[in-house]
Structure formats: structure tokens, C-alpha cells
Amino acid sequence: MVSTLFPTAFCFFFFFFFVCSPLFLFFCNASAALLESLPTLSFEEGYAQLFGGGNLILLRDGKRVRISLDERTGAGFTSQDLYLQGFFSASIKLPADYAAGVVVAFYMSNGDVFPKTHDELDFEFLGNIRGREWRVQTNVYGNGSTAVGREERYELWFDPTEDFHRYSILWNHERITFYIDDIPIRETVRSEAMAGCFPSKPMSLYSTIWDGSGWATSGGRYKVNYRYAPYVAEFQDFVIHGCAVNPMDHSSACERPDAAIYGSSTMSPEQRAQMDGFRRRHMTYYYCYDRDRYPTPPAECKIDQIETRQYYGPDGVRYGGHRRRRGGPRHNRSSVAQADAAL
């Protein structure tokens, strides 16, 4: 009896000791510090204009980019390379005043290469009427799974129009983590339940501003008002640190020693506590709790029945938040599809 229990007890002791040990905390904090200290790029070093003509302006020797939306067009830019995993970041300042219907997006996609089986990782910033705050939405698509939207929406604890704030995506083989000002806000872990819906193909990085009047503000109730145009968003502090792939055959040796920074990055206990606190205080919509949309939740969802009933309505919106009209955010078109439609 003792001999059969020993391996299990030893493994439990080793796991508990390592996770709680200073060595584990050192590795977690070291990887986080390395990610935060990665060098920034100028626009010419990592990006190219996607659309918008004169609605994209370079400032400060290409260290800052200004994109705008007016009656003619929006604007956008994309990375020069495709990447298979990595750490991607930019500091963004959003348009002020009335911005209903305006969408600013910072995202990764391969929809131009794999139109029927594309992957996508989204930060979408959704404008609002005067006196109401911008909202942030994240989403994860894999292998063309746009029929299952995995949206989460949040309120921010700061005014994103007053100054620049950093938004980051960490993508590796095991997990995807979204950050705001280096605070993790969402983690998607690769699992059997997600199957092929976990993004696994090379993607480009995009930044765009466009007219999302059909859905972005109160389910389309409030449209873009071009009397307030141009709507201007600014980007700086660009970080692109990933495995660049060959655009012809999508091969990537990814032998750089520093690839381990994002390939093995682990969230520290302090970061996980920050993420849990953020989600309790600021998440306003959670797709897993949207019973109207998904009577049977997506397979990867872990449902807390008490939290669901006490804090969220049947439409997945948190009680006390700004409740949307029925039907939003139920757009099934991805960021890249909607941006392409705006061209």
C-alpha cells in the first residue's frame, strides 16, 4: 500500500514545492520581465500600409503612426512578415469625443492566405456616444471557426483617449494571453475540447480603423456621425517578436535562442491574481455565459453555475454593465472580413 502511494505522493509534493518555490516565481517573473523589455520598432522596420492613402501619417521618424476614418475611407497597416507564434504589442491612443460606430482593431489574422480556414486573434475597440466609455472586445478564432464567436468584452479603468496604453498578445503552442498595460486580461489554453479551433497557422499583424456602424455601438443603434470626423487613432511602441515564416511554403526554423521567451512563458501567481481581479471587476460580456446564443456552451467553456445565475443575464451580459440590445455582439464576421468589406 505504501509503495503504491509513494509515487503519487512524491509527484504531488514535487509539484506543490516547485509551483510555490522561489525558483518557479523566478522563472515566471524573469520571462515576464523579458517580454516587457523587448525592443520597439519603427513603422518601416516592421510594417507596410494596407489601405487608406493619406489617412495614414507617420510621425516622429516613423516611431508613431496616425490613422484616421473620414467619409472617404478608414486606414490600416500590416506587418511585413507572417509569424508562427510570438509576442506582439503596441501602445494605442483612441479617438476622443463622439465615436459611436467607430472600430479600432489591433489583431492577427491569416484570412488572406487561408480564406476558408483562417485563424484570428483580436483586440477590437468599440466607440461610443459622448459621455459613454470605449469598450474593448477580444476574440479567438481557429481554423475558420467564425460561426462560434468567442467574444469577451470589458470596461477599462482609464480613459483610453487621454493617453497611450499598451495592448499585447502572447501566442505560443500552449496558450494565448491578452494583456492591457502588462496586466493579463484573458488566457486561452490549448485543449482537446477546442480541437482545431486553437490558432495554429502563421498570421500577419494588423492595425485598422473603420466604420462598424452596423454592430459596434448598442448593436448598431448608434452610427458613425461624420460631422465629428476625422476620427484619429495613434499607435507607437511597436513590438513584433515572433517566428517569421517563409511566405511561400510557410516554413519556419525558429531557431533564435530568444524564441524561448514567448515559447515557454508562464503566468506567475501574481499575474494570475491580477487577471482574476480584472475579470471580476471589468468583464461585461462572456460568451460562455450567453445561454441565448449557446444553449449548449462551446466545449472549452467551464461554467460556474453560481456566477452565471447571480452575475450574468441569459445573454451573457453582466448585471450592472451597459446592457446591449438583443442581437449584439453577435456578429459572426471576423475583424479581417469586416475590414476587407470596408475597403
JOZI-V65928 format. One record per backbone hydrogen bond with DSSP energy under -1.0 kcal/mol. CO is the residue of the C=O (numbers start at 1). NH is the residue of the N-H. Records with the same first field share a line. If there is no record, write none. Layout:
CO: NH / NH
//
This chain:
1: 5
2: 6
5: 9
6: 10
7: 11
8: 12
9: 13
10: 14
11: 15
12: 16
13: 17
14: 18
15: 19
16: 20
21: 25
22: 26
23: 27
24: 28
25: 29
26: 30
27: 31
28: 32
29: 33
30: 34
31: 35
32: 36
33: 37
35: 38
43: 47
46: 80
48: 78
51: 76
52: 55
53: 56
55: 68
57: 66
59: 64
60: 63
62: 43
64: 59
65: 235
66: 57
67: 233
69: 231
73: 70
75: 209
76: 50 / 51
77: 207
78: 48
82: 245
83: 203
85: 243
86: 171
87: 241
88: 169
89: 239
90: 167
91: 236
92: 165
93: 234
99: 102
101: 212
102: 127
103: 210
104: 125
105: 208
106: 123
107: 206
108: 121
109: 204
110: 113 / 114
118: 144
119: 110
120: 141
121: 108
122: 139
123: 106
124: 137
125: 104
126: 135
128: 99
129: 132
135: 126
136: 154
137: 124
138: 152
139: 122
141: 120
144: 146
145: 148
151: 287
152: 138
153: 284 / 285
154: 136
159: 162
160: 94
165: 92
166: 181
167: 90
168: 179
169: 88
170: 177
171: 86
174: 190
175: 172
176: 188
177: 170
178: 185 / 186
179: 168
180: 183
183: 180
186: 178
188: 176
191: 195
194: 197
203: 83
204: 109
205: 79
206: 107
207: 77
208: 105
209: 75
210: 103
212: 215 / 216
217: 220 / 222
218: 221
225: 228
231: 69
233: 67
234: 93
235: 65
236: 91
238: 41
239: 89
241: 87
242: 244
243: 84
246: 250
251: 246
256: 259
257: 260
258: 261
259: 263
260: 264
268: 272
269: 273
270: 274
271: 275
272: 276
273: 277
274: 278
275: 279
276: 280
277: 281
278: 282
279: 283
282: 155
284: 318
285: 153
286: 289
287: 290
289: 291
290: 294
298: 301
304: 308
305: 309
306: 310
307: 311
308: 312
311: 319
313: 316
314: 292
316: 286
317: 313
318: 321
321: 323
325: 328
327: 330
329: 331
334: 338
335: 339
336: 340
337: 341
338: 342
//
